[in-house]
Amino acid sequence: MSVSSIADEVLRVANLSPNLIVFATDTKGILTYTGGNGLTYFNAKPGDGVGQNIADFFGYTSPIRESVMKVLEGEPLYEVTPFNGRYFERRLFPTYGPDGATTGLIGVSGDITERRETEEERDTQKELLHNLFLSISDGIFIIDTEYTILQTNPMMEKMYAEYMPLVGKKCYESAQLDCICPDCPTKIMFEIKEQVTMEHYKQSNNDKQGMWLAHTAHPLFNVKTGNMAGAIVVIRDITKRKQNDFELQQYRTELEARVEHRTHELQQAKTLAEKANKAKSRFLSMMSHELRTPLNGVIGLSDILLNKNLQPEHLEYVKLIKTSGHSLLILINDILNFSNIQTGEFNLKNTEFNLHETVQSAVGILAVQANEQNLGLTVTFGTNVPHWVYGDQGRLRQVLLNLIDNGLKFTQTGGIQICVSHEDSRNNNTVIRFDVTDSGIGIPEDMHHLLFQSFSQLDSSASRMYGGIGLGLASSKKMIELMGGTIGVNSTDGEGTTVWFSIPFECPPDKNAKK
């Protein structure tokens, strides 16, 4: 085959790539053939340069000229040289005649600038990854599907220094095992083809303390076939984290023990305080009962004396005795109710009673006192207020007495108006509202929240001027709440006060229908 035919065949292959140049020369380096799209880099076209010296046509430097001469002498050439800011790959081969003598050369040259840049970028990335592999603080090794270690990084070699060298060994040999163990994360990873992480304790062969390791196996796949090719195994020293977790758990356990001990102490103290409080309340209750009996006798005897023909001076004395006794009785009742509520011994009764008569009886009890103070005391009932209800008659009367007495205490002129009305019906119950309105001194708005607090007086001078220790309204509030009701106040300083409360009552429908 002639050189021209060979060049044509090379050119046919070269045309598959737009960057190649094909050329041939005789023994003196004179071009006998040029072709290929790569000639455009030299502002030439196929056939140009034939008859010219190859070095002159392509602008070869002296070293390249010497290389061409070596090819003509029978030595093939491969080289990469820069040209106009780009890189060209050049392959030159000597050609021979039938007698074996050199007849010239044939060459292929191509622009490999992009390929060279890609390879340089690849080499840079490869070097970066390699440096990263070497410098990472975790131990890393790469294995094949037979668990043979192919590569390790310095940290891995440091962790398993007593087993060096590792490359070429089975990974389970570093754990002094003859075969892979069933719970090995690498074995599990090969089975499920997903990343697996496990923690284990590595015992040291010498007297040094062992270490806790987190063992993570990442699968490696063959890019072309998609088959499992091996694994990258990362081993992290988590000894310090485990120590911190252990210390934290110890601290938590110690803290829980302290809290439990302290809670036990507080519970004991609470129990003792509750016992002491109940003992105090029982004592108050007992003393209240003991005081109330002779006090009722004093009030009763006062009533008898008031019906006698006494001299005016003596009459005033007896009235003073009765008033003082009545005030003391109210105070004792307040203390008794408060102590019963505090000890949980306050029991409600649920009996049928006449609501109208109960309210009127409470008004009647304090009518004499109101008359003595020259104050009016009236009661009105709404049209839908039932006569008969189920509830605690005694506690209701007690609340009314407390509120009416409190109104009388702080009223100088005018009087007290009690209004009983139907407020609502819900859950088969009738909600009755009671309004106790006085024309007394009133209450500043910023002090309303103190009205129902235990041992609370809106003015420190009030207890001296009007009497009382601030338990009546507090006890009334507790009793109303225990009966399922609510209590509130509407008042303006200097313009009187309305204390209202609402209580749900069950009503016997047949009996109220008759009324």
TIMARPA-118882 format. One record per residue (C-alpha): residue number from 1; residue in one letter; x, y, z. Coordinates in Angstrom, 3 decimals. Layout:
! residues N
[node NUM "A" [X Y Z]] ...
END
This chain:
! residues 515
[node 1 "M" [0.000 0.000 0.000]] [node 2 "S" [1.380 3.419 -0.981]] [node 3 "V" [1.976 6.199 1.530]] [node 4 "S" [-0.831 8.162 -0.094]] [node 5 "S" [-3.245 5.260 0.367]] [node 6 "I" [-2.187 4.897 3.982]] [node 7 "A" [-2.657 8.641 4.490]] [node 8 "D" [-6.149 8.475 2.944]] [node 9 "E" [-7.121 5.658 5.301]] [node 10 "V" [-5.761 7.604 8.282]] [node 11 "L" [-7.604 10.666 7.047]] [node 12 "R" [-10.854 8.708 6.858]] [node 13 "V" [-10.451 7.869 10.511]] [node 14 "A" [-9.232 11.382 11.264]] [node 15 "N" [-12.371 12.937 9.794]] [node 16 "L" [-14.270 11.353 12.683]] [node 17 "S" [-12.610 14.006 14.821]] [node 18 "P" [-12.660 17.647 13.684]] [node 19 "N" [-9.330 18.439 15.367]] [node 20 "L" [-6.966 15.978 13.641]] [node 21 "I" [-4.355 16.666 10.972]] [node 22 "V" [-2.859 13.911 8.785]] [node 23 "F" [0.357 14.476 6.822]] [node 24 "A" [3.176 12.549 5.062]] [node 25 "T" [6.727 13.451 3.902]] [node 26 "D" [9.544 11.969 1.932]] [node 27 "T" [12.966 11.219 3.361]] [node 28 "K" [13.939 14.908 3.184]] [node 29 "G" [10.946 16.083 5.152]] [node 30 "I" [9.118 17.476 2.135]] [node 31 "L" [5.330 17.210 2.543]] [node 32 "T" [3.739 14.803 0.099]] [node 33 "Y" [0.299 14.810 1.690]] [node 34 "T" [-1.827 17.029 3.999]] [node 35 "G" [-5.412 16.531 5.120]] [node 36 "G" [-7.828 16.784 8.032]] [node 37 "N" [-10.074 19.489 9.491]] [node 38 "G" [-7.417 20.421 12.007]] [node 39 "L" [-5.541 22.307 9.244]] [node 40 "T" [-7.818 25.269 9.959]] [node 41 "Y" [-5.683 26.019 13.023]] [node 42 "F" [-2.866 26.816 10.554]] [node 43 "N" [-5.146 28.748 8.212]] [node 44 "A" [-4.739 25.940 5.656]] [node 45 "K" [-6.871 23.390 3.899]] [node 46 "P" [-6.243 19.819 2.724]] [node 47 "G" [-3.499 19.691 0.105]] [node 48 "D" [-1.857 22.931 1.206]] [node 49 "G" [1.833 22.673 2.003]] [node 50 "V" [2.563 19.778 -0.349]] [node 51 "G" [6.110 20.310 -1.640]] [node 52 "Q" [7.099 22.382 1.380]] [node 53 "N" [9.313 21.341 4.235]] [node 54 "I" [7.219 20.019 7.097]] [node 55 "A" [9.042 22.144 9.651]] [node 56 "D" [8.503 25.317 7.636]] [node 57 "F" [4.826 24.616 6.946]] [node 58 "F" [3.929 23.854 10.535]] [node 59 "G" [6.374 26.317 12.053]] [node 60 "Y" [8.301 23.721 14.005]] [node 61 "T" [10.949 24.892 16.431]] [node 62 "S" [14.518 23.562 16.370]] [node 63 "P" [13.847 20.776 18.897]] [node 64 "I" [10.878 19.574 16.873]] [node 65 "R" [12.943 19.698 13.675]] [node 66 "E" [15.478 17.425 15.372]] [node 67 "S" [12.699 15.061 16.451]] [node 68 "V" [11.392 14.892 12.863]] [node 69 "M" [14.843 13.986 11.607]] [node 70 "K" [14.995 11.145 14.148]] [node 71 "V" [11.704 9.782 12.803]] [node 72 "L" [13.086 9.882 9.257]] [node 73 "E" [15.986 7.878 10.622]] [node 74 "G" [13.525 5.183 11.771]] [node 75 "E" [12.561 6.253 15.382]] [node 76 "P" [8.765 6.795 16.053]] [node 77 "L" [7.799 9.973 17.955]] [node 78 "Y" [5.059 10.936 20.381]] [node 79 "E" [4.974 14.396 21.940]] [node 80 "V" [2.667 17.178 23.146]] [node 81 "T" [3.661 20.727 22.275]] [node 82 "P" [2.007 24.162 22.748]] [node 83 "F" [1.018 26.245 19.748]] [node 84 "N" [-0.732 29.638 19.813]] [node 85 "G" [-1.980 29.086 23.345]] [node 86 "R" [-3.276 25.574 22.669]] [node 87 "Y" [-1.826 22.081 23.022]] [node 88 "F" [-1.289 19.573 20.192]] [node 89 "E" [-0.623 15.876 20.425]] [node 90 "R" [1.717 14.636 17.680]] [node 91 "R" [2.415 11.051 16.604]] [node 92 "L" [5.016 10.440 13.835]] [node 93 "F" [5.891 7.055 12.318]] [node 94 "P" [8.554 6.243 9.701]] [node 95 "T" [7.423 4.615 6.452]] [node 96 "Y" [9.352 1.909 4.645]] [node 97 "G" [9.687 0.703 1.088]] [node 98 "P" [9.613 -2.945 -0.139]] [node 99 "D" [13.308 -3.181 0.451]] [node 100 "G" [12.924 -2.055 4.065]] [node 101 "A" [14.529 1.306 3.455]] [node 102 "T" [12.936 4.439 5.016]] [node 103 "T" [10.762 6.293 2.492]] [node 104 "G" [9.587 9.134 4.711]] [node 105 "L" [7.123 9.503 7.545]] [node 106 "I" [3.405 9.721 8.224]] [node 107 "G" [2.001 11.732 11.104]] [node 108 "V" [-1.186 12.496 12.958]] [node 109 "S" [-1.585 15.626 15.016]] [node 110 "G" [-4.591 16.836 17.017]] [node 111 "D" [-5.720 19.681 19.308]] [node 112 "I" [-5.983 18.197 22.803]] [node 113 "T" [-6.386 21.472 24.720]] [node 114 "E" [-9.851 20.633 26.125]] [node 115 "R" [-8.850 17.064 26.864]] [node 116 "R" [-5.683 18.249 28.555]] [node 117 "E" [-7.652 20.739 30.688]] [node 118 "T" [-10.130 18.012 31.613]] [node 119 "E" [-7.306 15.669 32.561]] [node 120 "E" [-5.592 18.389 34.600]] [node 121 "E" [-8.885 19.136 36.395]] [node 122 "R" [-9.352 15.425 36.984]] [node 123 "D" [-5.808 15.141 38.333]] [node 124 "T" [-6.397 18.152 40.589]] [node 125 "Q" [-9.612 16.654 41.927]] [node 126 "K" [-7.934 13.319 42.339]] [node 127 "E" [-5.081 14.908 44.285]] [node 128 "L" [-7.582 16.873 46.402]] [node 129 "L" [-9.554 13.731 47.201]] [node 130 "H" [-6.374 11.877 47.966]] [node 131 "N" [-5.213 14.618 50.363]] [node 132 "L" [-8.650 14.646 51.936]] [node 133 "F" [-8.507 10.884 52.323]] [node 134 "L" [-5.120 11.203 54.018]] [node 135 "S" [-5.973 14.128 56.302]] [node 136 "I" [-9.479 13.227 57.513]] [node 137 "S" [-9.601 12.638 61.269]] [node 138 "D" [-11.678 9.455 61.009]] [node 139 "G" [-10.224 6.090 60.180]] [node 140 "I" [-11.096 5.023 56.605]] [node 141 "F" [-10.438 1.861 54.660]] [node 142 "I" [-11.708 0.506 51.353]] [node 143 "I" [-12.552 -3.172 50.876]] [node 144 "D" [-13.743 -5.373 48.044]] [node 145 "T" [-16.688 -7.752 48.190]] [node 146 "E" [-14.440 -10.418 49.731]] [node 147 "Y" [-13.692 -8.130 52.734]] [node 148 "T" [-10.085 -7.654 51.600]] [node 149 "I" [-8.643 -4.257 52.599]] [node 150 "L" [-7.495 -2.367 49.495]] [node 151 "Q" [-6.516 0.987 50.934]] [node 152 "T" [-6.303 2.776 54.321]] [node 153 "N" [-5.717 6.309 55.509]] [node 154 "P" [-3.182 7.339 58.214]] [node 155 "M" [-5.814 7.618 60.972]] [node 156 "M" [-6.963 4.064 60.293]] [node 157 "E" [-3.368 2.882 60.521]] [node 158 "K" [-2.998 4.753 63.822]] [node 159 "M" [-6.154 3.204 65.290]] [node 160 "Y" [-5.053 -0.307 64.343]] [node 161 "A" [-1.300 0.153 64.628]] [node 162 "E" [-0.866 -3.242 66.312]] [node 163 "Y" [-2.319 -4.961 63.231]] [node 164 "M" [-0.220 -3.204 60.595]] [node 165 "P" [0.078 -3.672 57.695]] [node 166 "L" [-3.675 -3.755 56.995]] [node 167 "V" [-3.716 -3.684 53.189]] [node 168 "G" [-4.202 -7.165 51.800]] [node 169 "K" [-5.732 -8.524 55.005]] [node 170 "K" [-9.366 -9.332 55.641]] [node 171 "C" [-11.054 -6.568 57.587]] [node 172 "Y" [-12.259 -8.981 60.286]] [node 173 "E" [-8.655 -9.980 61.005]] [node 174 "S" [-8.174 -6.577 62.670]] [node 175 "A" [-10.695 -7.812 65.255]] [node 176 "Q" [-8.752 -11.082 65.627]] [node 177 "L" [-11.546 -13.092 64.012]] [node 178 "D" [-11.315 -15.961 61.538]] [node 179 "C" [-14.445 -14.958 59.634]] [node 180 "I" [-16.907 -12.107 59.327]] [node 181 "C" [-19.295 -11.965 62.313]] [node 182 "P" [-23.082 -11.981 61.661]] [node 183 "D" [-23.688 -8.583 63.237]] [node 184 "C" [-20.830 -6.844 61.416]] [node 185 "P" [-22.146 -3.595 59.880]] [node 186 "T" [-20.171 -4.255 56.683]] [node 187 "K" [-21.789 -7.673 56.258]] [node 188 "I" [-25.233 -6.179 56.870]] [node 189 "M" [-24.454 -3.374 54.415]] [node 190 "F" [-23.559 -5.904 51.698]] [node 191 "E" [-26.867 -7.678 52.350]] [node 192 "I" [-29.193 -4.646 52.296]] [node 193 "K" [-27.035 -2.524 49.932]] [node 194 "E" [-27.512 0.550 52.122]] [node 195 "Q" [-25.375 2.485 54.576]] [node 196 "V" [-25.165 0.900 58.028]] [node 197 "T" [-23.792 2.416 61.253]] [node 198 "M" [-23.083 0.570 64.500]] [node 199 "E" [-21.158 1.321 67.678]] [node 200 "H" [-18.821 -1.130 69.414]] [node 201 "Y" [-16.059 -1.211 71.997]] [node 202 "K" [-12.545 -2.084 70.806]] [node 203 "Q" [-10.448 -3.705 73.506]] [node 204 "S" [-6.739 -2.892 73.444]] [node 205 "N" [-4.158 -5.696 73.255]] [node 206 "N" [-1.866 -3.924 75.702]] [node 207 "D" [-2.530 -2.296 79.047]] [node 208 "K" [-4.006 0.794 77.458]] [node 209 "Q" [-7.668 1.557 77.806]] [node 210 "G" [-9.841 0.472 74.879]] [node 211 "M" [-11.931 2.814 72.782]] [node 212 "W" [-15.505 3.195 71.577]] [node 213 "L" [-15.846 3.277 67.791]] [node 214 "A" [-18.690 4.185 65.441]] [node 215 "H" [-18.429 1.843 62.446]] [node 216 "T" [-20.151 3.126 59.260]] [node 217 "A" [-20.119 1.123 56.024]] [node 218 "H" [-20.982 2.854 52.712]] [node 219 "P" [-21.640 0.658 49.636]] [node 220 "L" [-19.524 1.085 46.480]] [node 221 "F" [-21.085 0.252 43.114]] [node 222 "N" [-19.506 -0.385 39.726]] [node 223 "V" [-20.515 2.584 37.570]] [node 224 "K" [-20.793 0.490 34.401]] [node 225 "T" [-22.503 -2.639 35.713]] [node 226 "G" [-24.260 -1.277 38.776]] [node 227 "N" [-23.072 -4.277 40.779]] [node 228 "M" [-21.681 -4.046 44.294]] [node 229 "A" [-17.934 -3.516 44.039]] [node 230 "G" [-16.963 -3.080 47.667]] [node 231 "A" [-17.356 -0.633 50.486]] [node 232 "I" [-15.879 2.459 52.079]] [node 233 "V" [-15.768 1.949 55.842]] [node 234 "V" [-15.458 4.958 58.164]] [node 235 "I" [-14.465 4.373 61.780]] [node 236 "R" [-14.874 7.273 64.201]] [node 237 "D" [-13.455 7.395 67.705]] [node 238 "I" [-16.452 8.231 69.938]] [node 239 "T" [-14.754 7.414 73.242]] [node 240 "K" [-14.954 11.011 74.467]] [node 241 "R" [-18.617 11.270 73.514]] [node 242 "K" [-19.332 8.020 75.341]] [node 243 "Q" [-17.487 9.318 78.400]] [node 244 "N" [-19.494 12.528 78.277]] [node 245 "D" [-22.712 10.532 77.921]] [node 246 "F" [-21.714 8.358 80.875]] [node 247 "E" [-20.856 11.388 83.011]] [node 248 "L" [-24.085 13.074 81.971]] [node 249 "Q" [-26.043 9.950 82.882]] [node 250 "Q" [-24.288 9.804 86.240]] [node 251 "Y" [-25.095 13.462 86.854]] [node 252 "R" [-28.707 12.887 85.781]] [node 253 "T" [-29.013 9.873 88.088]] [node 254 "E" [-27.475 11.816 90.967]] [node 255 "L" [-29.726 14.792 90.281]] [node 256 "E" [-32.813 12.571 90.125]] [node 257 "A" [-31.813 10.996 93.445]] [node 258 "R" [-31.396 14.437 94.984]] [node 259 "V" [-34.725 15.595 93.597]] [node 260 "E" [-36.400 12.424 94.858]] [node 261 "H" [-34.838 12.887 98.295]] [node 262 "R" [-35.779 16.555 98.388]] [node 263 "T" [-39.296 15.751 97.174]] [node 264 "H" [-39.619 13.176 99.943]] [node 265 "E" [-38.482 15.751 102.503]] [node 266 "L" [-40.925 18.323 101.134]] [node 267 "Q" [-43.708 15.737 101.120]] [node 268 "Q" [-42.973 14.919 104.748]] [node 269 "A" [-42.910 18.607 105.620]] [node 270 "K" [-46.167 19.102 103.736]] [node 271 "T" [-47.776 16.184 105.536]] [node 272 "L" [-46.655 17.550 108.921]] [node 273 "A" [-47.886 21.025 107.990]] [node 274 "E" [-51.250 19.640 106.887]] [node 275 "K" [-51.569 17.677 110.115]] [node 276 "A" [-50.688 20.781 112.121]] [node 277 "N" [-53.140 22.851 110.107]] [node 278 "K" [-55.914 20.298 110.598]] [node 279 "A" [-55.138 20.133 114.311]] [node 280 "K" [-55.309 23.923 114.477]] [node 281 "S" [-58.570 23.985 112.556]] [node 282 "R" [-60.054 21.251 114.736]] [node 283 "F" [-59.021 23.236 117.799]] [node 284 "L" [-60.657 26.359 116.377]] [node 285 "S" [-63.783 24.393 115.559]] [node 286 "M" [-63.928 22.905 119.037]] [node 287 "M" [-63.325 26.246 120.695]] [node 288 "S" [-65.922 27.893 118.465]] [node 289 "H" [-68.495 25.318 119.557]] [node 290 "E" [-67.508 25.752 123.215]] [node 291 "L" [-67.718 29.557 122.991]] [node 292 "R" [-70.956 29.611 121.052]] [node 293 "T" [-72.917 27.723 123.715]] [node 294 "P" [-72.396 30.237 126.582]] [node 295 "L" [-72.588 33.111 124.125]] [node 296 "N" [-76.039 32.023 122.996]] [node 297 "G" [-76.963 32.046 126.681]] [node 298 "V" [-75.709 35.622 127.068]] [node 299 "I" [-77.715 36.760 124.005]] [node 300 "G" [-80.802 34.887 125.217]] [node 301 "L" [-80.609 36.438 128.686]] [node 302 "S" [-80.153 39.843 127.062]] [node 303 "D" [-83.409 39.330 125.151]] [node 304 "I" [-85.169 38.413 128.426]] [node 305 "L" [-83.809 41.508 130.199]] [node 306 "L" [-84.889 43.725 127.317]] [node 307 "N" [-88.469 42.656 127.977]] [node 308 "K" [-88.198 43.795 131.605]] [node 309 "N" [-88.927 47.243 132.885]] [node 310 "L" [-85.370 48.488 133.139]] [node 311 "Q" [-84.153 51.926 133.897]] [node 312 "P" [-82.937 53.770 130.759]] [node 313 "E" [-79.289 53.501 131.763]] [node 314 "H" [-79.585 49.764 132.435]] [node 315 "L" [-81.511 49.299 129.209]] [node 316 "E" [-78.624 50.768 127.228]] [node 317 "Y" [-76.219 48.450 129.027]] [node 318 "V" [-78.278 45.392 128.102]] [node 319 "K" [-78.557 46.542 124.446]] [node 320 "L" [-74.786 46.944 124.369]] [node 321 "I" [-74.359 43.430 125.804]] [node 322 "K" [-76.698 41.986 123.156]] [node 323 "T" [-75.019 43.866 120.292]] [node 324 "S" [-71.560 42.778 121.431]] [node 325 "G" [-72.720 39.203 121.885]] [node 326 "H" [-74.313 39.171 118.438]] [node 327 "S" [-71.108 40.524 116.845]] [node 328 "L" [-69.030 37.941 118.683]] [node 329 "L" [-71.387 35.163 117.589]] [node 330 "I" [-71.030 36.190 113.937]] [node 331 "L" [-67.252 36.224 114.364]] [node 332 "I" [-67.253 32.749 115.910]] [node 333 "N" [-69.499 31.420 113.126]] [node 334 "D" [-67.106 32.851 110.540]] [node 335 "I" [-64.147 31.160 112.229]] [node 336 "L" [-66.022 27.868 112.473]] [node 337 "N" [-67.016 27.938 108.790]] [node 338 "F" [-63.509 28.893 107.726]] [node 339 "S" [-61.896 26.108 109.756]] [node 340 "N" [-64.388 23.542 108.427]] [node 341 "I" [-63.671 24.596 104.838]] [node 342 "Q" [-59.893 24.505 105.399]] [node 343 "T" [-59.989 20.991 106.899]] [node 344 "G" [-62.323 19.645 104.232]] [node 345 "E" [-64.996 18.885 106.810]] [node 346 "F" [-67.488 21.203 105.174]] [node 347 "N" [-70.307 18.952 104.004]] [node 348 "L" [-73.328 20.093 101.999]] [node 349 "K" [-76.844 18.778 102.503]] [node 350 "N" [-79.295 18.338 99.658]] [node 351 "T" [-82.845 18.637 100.979]] [node 352 "E" [-86.054 20.082 99.654]] [node 353 "F" [-86.907 23.492 101.119]] [node 354 "N" [-88.967 26.615 100.452]] [node 355 "L" [-86.673 29.191 98.875]] [node 356 "H" [-88.958 32.166 99.552]] [node 357 "E" [-89.368 31.327 103.252]] [node 358 "T" [-85.629 30.745 103.669]] [node 359 "V" [-84.760 34.186 102.261]] [node 360 "Q" [-87.479 35.882 104.318]] [node 361 "S" [-86.302 34.121 107.500]] [node 362 "A" [-82.777 35.448 106.978]] [node 363 "V" [-84.182 38.950 106.482]] [node 364 "G" [-86.318 38.512 109.575]] [node 365 "I" [-83.345 37.573 111.741]] [node 366 "L" [-81.601 40.859 110.926]] [node 367 "A" [-84.743 43.018 110.727]] [node 368 "V" [-84.423 44.045 114.380]] [node 369 "Q" [-80.813 45.129 113.869]] [node 370 "A" [-81.787 47.107 110.771]] [node 371 "N" [-84.617 48.757 112.683]] [node 372 "E" [-82.252 49.684 115.515]] [node 373 "Q" [-79.969 51.353 112.923]] [node 374 "N" [-82.986 53.112 111.360]] [node 375 "L" [-82.258 51.323 108.067]] [node 376 "G" [-84.704 49.821 105.634]] [node 377 "L" [-84.484 46.053 104.904]] [node 378 "T" [-86.658 44.730 102.060]] [node 379 "V" [-86.797 41.685 99.798]] [node 380 "T" [-88.386 41.178 96.366]] [node 381 "F" [-88.850 38.013 94.277]] [node 382 "G" [-88.977 37.776 90.483]] [node 383 "T" [-92.000 36.191 88.818]] [node 384 "N" [-90.152 33.046 87.691]] [node 385 "V" [-88.413 32.268 90.992]] [node 386 "P" [-89.549 28.784 92.147]] [node 387 "H" [-90.773 28.251 95.711]] [node 388 "W" [-89.430 24.750 96.223]] [node 389 "V" [-85.890 23.720 95.430]] [node 390 "Y" [-83.322 21.081 96.382]] [node 391 "G" [-80.125 22.316 98.081]] [node 392 "D" [-78.447 23.204 101.349]] [node 393 "Q" [-80.930 25.473 103.102]] [node 394 "G" [-78.698 26.166 106.080]] [node 395 "R" [-75.673 27.253 103.985]] [node 396 "L" [-77.854 29.484 101.801]] [node 397 "R" [-79.313 31.191 104.877]] [node 398 "Q" [-75.814 31.591 106.299]] [node 399 "V" [-74.532 33.268 103.128]] [node 400 "L" [-77.514 35.651 103.094]] [node 401 "L" [-76.973 36.510 106.763]] [node 402 "N" [-73.274 37.227 106.086]] [node 403 "L" [-74.001 39.507 103.127]] [node 404 "I" [-76.936 41.327 104.777]] [node 405 "D" [-74.989 41.789 108.025]] [node 406 "N" [-72.010 43.084 106.054]] [node 407 "G" [-74.268 45.583 104.272]] [node 408 "L" [-75.779 46.766 107.560]] [node 409 "K" [-72.288 47.135 109.012]] [node 410 "F" [-71.167 49.607 106.336]] [node 411 "T" [-74.444 51.495 105.830]] [node 412 "Q" [-75.301 54.618 107.831]] [node 413 "T" [-78.397 55.828 106.011]] [node 414 "G" [-80.839 54.333 103.549]] [node 415 "G" [-81.115 50.566 103.740]] [node 416 "I" [-80.552 47.109 102.272]] [node 417 "Q" [-82.452 45.689 99.282]] [node 418 "I" [-82.457 41.936 98.570]] [node 419 "C" [-83.588 40.951 95.066]] [node 420 "V" [-84.096 37.289 94.109]] [node 421 "S" [-84.491 36.554 90.366]] [node 422 "H" [-84.433 33.735 87.809]] [node 423 "E" [-81.132 33.974 85.890]] [node 424 "D" [-80.910 30.873 83.681]] [node 425 "S" [-81.931 27.256 83.178]] [node 426 "R" [-79.291 24.644 82.318]] [node 427 "N" [-78.764 20.903 82.800]] [node 428 "N" [-82.225 20.465 84.381]] [node 429 "N" [-81.309 23.088 86.992]] [node 430 "T" [-82.654 26.577 87.631]] [node 431 "V" [-80.026 29.223 88.320]] [node 432 "I" [-81.219 31.722 90.922]] [node 433 "R" [-79.498 35.080 91.341]] [node 434 "F" [-79.395 36.940 94.651]] [node 435 "D" [-78.514 40.671 94.726]] [node 436 "V" [-77.802 42.287 98.098]] [node 437 "T" [-77.645 46.056 97.546]] [node 438 "D" [-76.804 48.601 100.225]] [node 439 "S" [-76.555 52.394 100.231]] [node 440 "G" [-73.357 52.397 102.262]] [node 441 "I" [-69.855 53.727 101.797]] [node 442 "G" [-69.078 51.743 98.630]] [node 443 "I" [-65.802 50.149 97.523]] [node 444 "P" [-63.077 51.669 95.295]] [node 445 "E" [-62.777 49.735 92.023]] [node 446 "D" [-59.080 48.995 92.508]] [node 447 "M" [-59.903 47.145 95.748]] [node 448 "H" [-62.677 44.866 94.460]] [node 449 "H" [-60.241 41.951 94.139]] [node 450 "L" [-59.556 42.035 97.899]] [node 451 "L" [-63.212 41.698 98.918]] [node 452 "F" [-63.372 37.889 99.052]] [node 453 "Q" [-59.864 37.163 100.362]] [node 454 "S" [-59.399 35.602 103.803]] [node 455 "F" [-58.410 37.965 106.633]] [node 456 "S" [-58.672 40.899 104.237]] [node 457 "Q" [-60.050 44.337 105.113]] [node 458 "L" [-60.235 47.000 102.411]] [node 459 "D" [-59.183 49.595 104.995]] [node 460 "S" [-57.132 48.764 108.071]] [node 461 "S" [-59.316 51.138 110.071]] [node 462 "A" [-62.486 49.295 109.013]] [node 463 "S" [-61.985 46.459 111.488]] [node 464 "R" [-61.720 48.964 114.313]] [node 465 "M" [-64.676 51.058 113.211]] [node 466 "Y" [-67.054 48.346 111.973]] [node 467 "G" [-65.686 45.140 113.496]] [node 468 "G" [-64.817 41.808 111.847]] [node 469 "I" [-61.613 40.096 110.737]] [node 470 "G" [-62.378 39.629 107.058]] [node 471 "L" [-63.627 36.012 107.057]] [node 472 "G" [-67.358 36.419 106.399]] [node 473 "L" [-67.205 37.165 102.670]] [node 474 "A" [-64.310 34.738 102.118]] [node 475 "S" [-66.303 31.918 103.776]] [node 476 "S" [-69.418 32.922 101.810]] [node 477 "K" [-67.465 32.711 98.539]] [node 478 "K" [-66.175 29.229 99.420]] [node 479 "M" [-69.685 28.014 100.362]] [node 480 "I" [-71.199 29.408 97.158]] [node 481 "E" [-68.503 27.760 95.034]] [node 482 "L" [-69.029 24.443 96.831]] [node 483 "M" [-72.735 24.731 95.921]] [node 484 "G" [-71.728 25.174 92.261]] [node 485 "G" [-72.296 28.943 92.156]] [node 486 "T" [-70.394 32.165 91.557]] [node 487 "I" [-70.160 35.463 93.419]] [node 488 "G" [-69.204 39.003 92.411]] [node 489 "V" [-69.463 42.656 93.351]] [node 490 "N" [-70.550 45.905 91.703]] [node 491 "S" [-69.626 49.019 93.615]] [node 492 "T" [-68.525 52.622 93.318]] [node 493 "D" [-66.730 54.437 96.086]] [node 494 "G" [-69.277 56.478 98.099]] [node 495 "E" [-72.305 55.215 96.159]] [node 496 "G" [-73.154 51.893 97.792]] [node 497 "T" [-72.434 48.254 96.927]] [node 498 "T" [-74.203 45.298 95.311]] [node 499 "V" [-72.855 41.875 96.187]] [node 500 "W" [-74.466 39.231 93.971]] [node 501 "F" [-74.266 35.489 93.759]] [node 502 "S" [-75.858 32.803 91.584]] [node 503 "I" [-76.557 29.188 92.588]] [node 504 "P" [-78.048 26.355 90.472]] [node 505 "F" [-80.951 24.524 92.175]] [node 506 "E" [-82.814 21.406 91.181]] [node 507 "C" [-86.544 22.073 91.292]] [node 508 "P" [-89.367 19.585 91.917]] [node 509 "P" [-91.601 20.475 88.915]] [node 510 "D" [-94.863 19.055 90.255]] [node 511 "K" [-94.661 20.912 93.564]] [node 512 "N" [-93.771 24.242 91.938]] [node 513 "A" [-96.592 23.774 89.415]] [node 514 "K" [-99.086 23.727 92.294]] [node 515 "K" [-97.709 26.973 93.568]] 
END
